[in-house]
Amino acid sequence: MAAAPSRRLTVVQLLPALESGGVERSTLEIAAALVGAGHRAIVVSAGGRLLSALEAVGAEHVALDIGRKSPLTLCHVPTLRELFARERADVVHARSRLPAWMAWRALRGMPKPRCPRFVTTVHGLNSPGWYSGIMTRGERVVCVSNCVREYVLRHYPRTDPQRLVVIPRGIDPVAFAPAPWPDPAVRADAVREYPRLDGEGPLLLLPGRGTRLKGHADALRLLAGLRRAGADARLWLPGAREAGRGDYIVELERLAATLGVAEAVEFTPPTARIAQAYAASDLVLQLSRKPEAFGRTVIEALSVRRPVLGWDHGGVGELLRELLPQGAVPAFDETALLARAQTLLTQRPALPDTLPYTLAAMQQATLDLYHGLIDE
């Protein structure tokens, strides 16, 4: 970490809840970095299953339902203002739109000498408009990719480009250590748990929650194409099967049956052993129908030394063009997707030896941003 400033910083991060997702993960990662550097980390949210993980890194939590879209939520604005003043916050960092609006209102009512600096992070390509525009009002606006920066400037042209700071998300390379390819032992473990993954051919992996936006149907059609071409390919979809999405799974199972691949695909709940899932696979898919702000799957899989195939749009396309151009396919061109998959499975591509997108780099850049604002 960089040299500590002359005094201990207190940074308050705000988000709706601590359940799951990239926003929540980034919040925990920055809280851990702050505590590790001797600062004070406070998180304001409605709580959730990741609360224990937050407290385990030494951060503090203030339970406040600031993500519920109701007029009553505005009643929390005075509470936030009092919190910022009482805890002598140096930086207020909003990571979601409604919490950002509330923080902005709270800060407007504070006397200038005691007012914390305001930072926002644009984690997603939200629908442009006045409501989403609050994310561009930070004194510094963190963009999680160049794709996001371009999106902000295109839809909010009055935004001062000097306030935009690109800090890509990062992973822990130790948690996603390189694995031999193929890795028969890890594949055997996966087969023991999910027998339909057993086969002589390649294993395709598409991690993602149970929503059409993740492109599960595209993956099923790709699997059918590979099998028609003679490959004993299998497909694993960890995360597709989740609570409340039963109708969607039934829909996917019907499509798999229609395509004749029902016995070659596993729809499973999310796995906590995602690095091992990457290692068990031969090709990782990122087929989100909606452009994503950043493609964490891309760098996780490449870190494990597995090729990635994905639609060339959003943050996924940005990363693939930089790190594995062969893996970027024009969005929704299923013919090109099949041809590229066959190439990647038969002609092992050269993968990057090192990846710049590390967790340590992301944490350091964020702390440097806080320090820079305080030092102004």
C-alpha positions in Angstrom: 0.0 0.0 0.0 1.0 3.6 -0.5 2.4 5.6 2.4 -0.4 6.5 4.9 -1.6 10.1 5.0 -0.8 12.4 7.9 -4.0 11.2 9.7 -6.2 8.2 9.7 -9.0 8.3 7.1 -12.6 7.4 7.7 -14.3 6.3 4.6 -18.0 5.6 4.4 -19.2 3.4 1.6 -23.0 3.2 0.7 -24.9 0.5 -1.1 -28.4 -1.0 -0.9 -27.5 -4.4 0.7 -24.8 -6.9 1.3 -26.3 -10.0 -0.5 -24.2 -10.9 -3.5 -22.8 -9.4 -6.7 -19.9 -7.3 -8.0 -20.9 -4.1 -6.2 -20.9 -5.9 -2.9 -17.7 -7.7 -3.6 -15.9 -4.4 -4.5 -17.3 -2.8 -1.3 -15.8 -5.6 0.8 -12.5 -5.5 -1.0 -12.0 -1.8 -0.5 -13.1 -2.1 3.2 -10.4 -4.7 3.7 -7.8 -2.5 2.0 -8.7 0.5 4.2 -8.5 -1.5 7.4 -5.3 -3.1 6.2 -3.7 0.3 5.7 -4.7 1.5 9.1 -7.8 3.5 8.1 -11.4 3.2 9.3 -14.0 1.6 7.0 -17.7 2.1 7.5 -20.4 0.5 5.3 -24.0 1.7 5.3 -26.5 -0.8 3.9 -29.6 -2.9 4.8 -27.3 -5.8 5.6 -27.4 -9.3 4.1 -25.5 -12.6 3.9 -22.1 -10.9 3.4 -22.3 -8.9 6.6 -20.3 -11.4 8.5 -17.6 -11.3 5.8 -17.5 -7.5 6.1 -17.1 -7.6 9.8 -14.5 -10.2 9.6 -12.1 -7.8 7.8 -12.5 -5.3 10.6 -15.0 -2.9 9.0 -18.0 -1.4 10.7 -21.6 -1.6 9.5 -24.5 0.7 10.0 -27.8 -0.9 9.2 -29.9 1.5 7.2 -32.3 0.6 4.4 -31.1 3.1 1.8 -31.8 1.0 -1.3 -35.6 0.7 -1.0 -37.4 2.7 -3.7 -39.9 4.4 -1.5 -40.5 8.1 -0.5 -40.0 7.0 3.1 -36.4 6.2 2.3 -35.7 9.9 2.1 -36.3 10.0 5.8 -32.8 8.5 6.2 -31.1 11.6 4.7 -30.8 13.5 8.1 -29.6 10.2 9.7 -26.8 10.0 7.1 -25.9 13.6 7.6 -25.6 13.0 11.4 -23.6 9.9 10.7 -21.1 11.7 8.5 -20.7 14.5 11.0 -20.5 12.2 14.1 -17.9 9.8 12.6 -15.9 12.7 11.0 -16.1 11.0 7.6 -13.3 12.1 5.2 -14.8 10.4 2.2 -18.3 9.3 1.3 -18.2 6.7 -1.5 -21.6 5.8 -3.1 -21.8 2.7 -5.2 -25.5 2.7 -6.3 -28.0 5.2 -7.5 -30.5 5.6 -4.7 -27.8 5.6 -2.0 -25.9 8.1 -4.1 -28.9 10.5 -4.2 -29.3 10.2 -0.4 -25.7 10.8 0.2 -25.6 13.8 -2.1 -28.6 15.3 -0.3 -27.1 14.7 3.1 -23.8 16.3 2.0 -25.5 19.4 0.7 -26.7 20.2 4.1 -23.3 20.1 5.8 -21.1 23.1 6.5 -18.2 23.2 4.0 -15.3 22.8 6.5 -16.8 19.6 7.8 -18.2 18.2 4.6 -16.6 14.9 3.4 -15.4 14.5 -0.2 -17.9 12.7 -2.4 -16.9 9.7 -4.6 -19.1 7.6 -6.8 -18.5 4.4 -8.8 -20.3 3.6 -12.0 -20.5 -0.2 -11.7 -22.9 -0.8 -14.5 -24.2 0.6 -17.8 -27.4 1.9 -16.3 -30.2 3.4 -18.4 -29.2 7.0 -19.1 -31.3 9.7 -17.6 -31.6 12.1 -14.6 -31.9 9.3 -12.0 -28.7 7.5 -13.2 -27.0 10.9 -13.7 -26.3 11.1 -9.9 -23.5 8.7 -10.4 -21.7 11.3 -12.4 -21.8 14.0 -9.7 -19.0 12.7 -7.6 -15.9 14.8 -7.1 -14.3 11.7 -8.5 -16.2 9.3 -10.6 -14.7 5.8 -10.7 -15.4 3.9 -13.9 -14.8 0.2 -13.8 -13.6 0.0 -17.4 -12.9 2.2 -20.4 -16.2 1.1 -21.8 -17.9 2.7 -18.8 -16.0 5.9 -19.2 -17.0 6.2 -22.8 -20.6 5.4 -21.8 -20.6 8.2 -19.2 -19.1 10.8 -21.6 -21.5 9.8 -24.4 -24.7 10.0 -22.3 -23.6 12.7 -19.9 -21.6 15.1 -22.1 -21.5 17.8 -19.5 -19.4 15.6 -17.2 -15.9 16.9 -16.7 -13.6 14.2 -18.1 -11.0 15.2 -15.5 -13.3 13.8 -12.7 -13.5 10.4 -14.3 -11.0 7.8 -13.1 -10.8 4.3 -14.6 -10.1 1.7 -12.0 -10.8 -1.8 -13.4 -12.0 -4.5 -11.1 -9.3 -7.0 -10.2 -8.9 -10.6 -8.9 -6.6 -12.3 -6.5 -4.2 -14.3 -8.7 -3.6 -16.7 -5.8 -7.3 -17.6 -5.6 -7.3 -18.1 -9.4 -4.0 -19.9 -9.8 -3.0 -21.4 -13.1 -4.1 -25.0 -13.5 -2.8 -27.7 -15.9 -4.9 -28.1 -19.1 -6.5 -30.5 -19.2 -6.9 -31.2 -15.4 -8.3 -34.7 -15.2 -8.5 -34.8 -11.4 -10.6 -31.6 -11.2 -12.8 -32.8 -14.1 -13.3 -36.1 -12.3 -14.4 -34.2 -9.2 -17.0 -32.3 -11.2 -18.3 -35.5 -12.9 -18.7 -37.2 -9.5 -21.0 -34.3 -8.4 -22.7 -33.8 -11.8 -22.7 -37.1 -13.8 -23.9 -35.5 -17.1 -20.5 -33.8 -17.4 -18.9 -37.2 -18.0 -17.6 -37.6 -21.5 -14.6 -37.9 -23.7 -15.1 -34.5 -25.3 -14.6 -30.9 -24.2 -16.4 -29.3 -21.2 -17.9 -25.8 -21.8 -18.6 -23.6 -18.7 -20.9 -20.6 -18.5 -21.1 -19.2 -15.0 -24.0 -16.8 -14.4 -27.2 -16.3 -12.5 -30.5 -17.6 -13.7 -31.6 -14.9 -16.1 -31.9 -14.7 -19.9 -29.4 -11.8 -19.9 -26.6 -14.3 -19.2 -27.1 -16.0 -22.6 -27.8 -19.6 -21.4 -29.9 -20.3 -24.6 -27.0 -19.2 -26.8 -24.7 -21.6 -24.9 -27.2 -24.5 -25.4 -27.4 -23.8 -29.2 -23.6 -23.7 -29.3 -23.4 -27.1 -27.5 -25.9 -28.5 -30.0 -23.7 -27.3 -32.9 -20.6 -28.8 -31.5 -22.3 -32.1 -30.9 -23.8 -32.2 -34.4 -20.2 -31.7 -35.7 -19.2 -34.9 -33.8 -17.7 -33.5 -30.6 -18.8 -35.2 -27.3 -19.1 -31.7 -25.8 -20.7 -31.1 -22.4 -22.0 -27.9 -20.9 -22.0 -26.8 -17.2 -24.1 -23.8 -16.2 -23.3 -23.0 -12.5 -25.6 -20.4 -11.1 -28.4 -21.0 -13.6 -30.5 -22.9 -11.0 -31.4 -20.5 -8.2 -34.4 -19.8 -5.9 -37.3 -18.2 -7.6 -36.2 -19.1 -11.1 -37.8 -22.4 -11.5 -39.9 -21.4 -14.6 -36.7 -20.3 -16.3 -35.0 -23.6 -15.7 -38.0 -25.5 -17.1 -37.7 -23.3 -20.2 -34.0 -24.1 -20.6 -34.6 -27.8 -20.0 -37.3 -27.8 -22.8 -34.9 -26.0 -25.2 -32.1 -28.5 -24.3 -34.5 -31.4 -25.1 -35.6 -29.8 -28.3 -31.9 -29.4 -29.3 -31.2 -33.0 -28.3 -28.6 -32.1 -25.7 -30.5 -32.7 -22.5 -28.2 -35.5 -21.4 -25.1 -33.3 -22.0 -25.9 -30.3 -19.8 -26.0 -29.6 -16.1 -28.0 -26.7 -14.7 -26.6 -26.2 -11.2 -26.8 -23.7 -8.3 -23.9 -21.3 -7.9 -20.6 -22.9 -6.7 -18.3 -21.5 -4.1 -15.5 -23.4 -6.0 -15.6 -21.4 -9.2 -11.8 -21.6 -9.7 -12.0 -25.4 -9.7 -14.9 -25.1 -12.2 -12.7 -23.1 -14.5 -9.9 -25.7 -14.1 -12.3 -28.5 -15.0 -13.4 -26.9 -18.2 -11.8 -26.5 -21.6 -13.6 -23.4 -22.8 -15.3 -20.7 -20.7 -18.2 -18.8 -22.2 -19.3 -15.2 -21.5 -22.5 -14.6 -23.6 -24.4 -11.9 -21.8 -27.1 -10.5 -24.0 -26.7 -7.1 -22.4 -23.3 -5.4 -22.5 -21.6 -5.7 -19.1 -19.6 -2.9 -17.5 -16.7 -5.3 -16.8 -16.0 -8.9 -17.5 -14.7 -10.4 -14.3 -15.3 -13.9 -15.7 -12.8 -13.2 -18.5 -9.9 -12.4 -16.2 -10.8 -15.2 -13.7 -10.8 -17.8 -16.4 -7.6 -16.5 -18.1 -5.9 -16.4 -14.7 -6.6 -20.2 -14.4 -5.3 -20.5 -17.9 -8.5 -21.3 -19.7 -9.6 -19.7 -23.0 -12.7 -17.5 -23.0 -15.2 -17.1 -25.8 -17.7 -14.2 -25.6 -19.7 -11.6 -27.4 -17.7 -8.6 -28.5 -19.5 -5.9 -26.7 -19.3 -4.0 -23.4 -16.6 -4.7 -20.9 -16.3 -8.3 -22.0 -15.4 -7.3 -25.5 -13.0 -4.7 -24.2 -11.1 -7.3 -22.2 -11.1 -10.0 -24.9 -9.8 -7.6 -27.6 -6.9 -6.8 -25.2 -6.1 -10.2 -23.8 -7.4 -12.9 -26.2 -8.7 -11.4 -29.5 -9.5 -14.8 -30.8 -12.2 -15.1 -28.1 -14.2 -12.0 -29.2 -17.1 -12.8 -31.5 -19.5 -10.3 -33.1 -22.5 -10.1 -30.8 -25.2 -12.7 -31.5 -23.5 -14.2 -34.6 -24.1 -17.8 -33.7 -22.4 -19.1 -36.8 -19.2 -17.3 -36.0 -19.5 -18.4 -32.4 -19.6 -22.1 -33.4 -16.7 -21.7 -35.7 -14.6 -19.8 -33.1 -15.4 -22.4 -30.5 -14.2 -25.2 -32.7 -11.0 -23.3 -33.4 -10.3 -22.6 -29.7 -10.9 -26.2 -28.8 -8.7 -27.7 -31.5 -6.0 -25.1 -31.8 -4.9 -24.2 -28.3 -4.5 -20.4 -28.2 -1.6 -18.5 -26.7 -2.9 -17.1 -23.4 -1.4 -14.0 -21.7 1.4 -14.8 -19.3 0.4 -12.1 -16.8 -2.8 -10.1 -16.2 -2.8 -6.5 -15.0 -6.2 -6.7 -13.5 -5.3 -7.7 -9.9 -7.2 -7.1 -6.7 -4.1 -5.4 -5.2 -3.9 -3.0 -8.1 -7.6 -2.1 -7.8 -7.3 -1.6 -4.0 -4.2 0.5 -4.3 -5.6 2.7 -7.0 -8.8 3.3 -5.0 -6.8 4.2 -1.8 -4.6 6.5 -3.9 -7.8 8.3 -5.1 -9.0 8.8 -1.6 -5.6 10.2 -0.5 -5.5 12.5 -3.5 -8.8 14.0 -2.7 -7.9 14.6 0.9 -4.5 16.1 0.0 -6.1 18.7 -2.4 
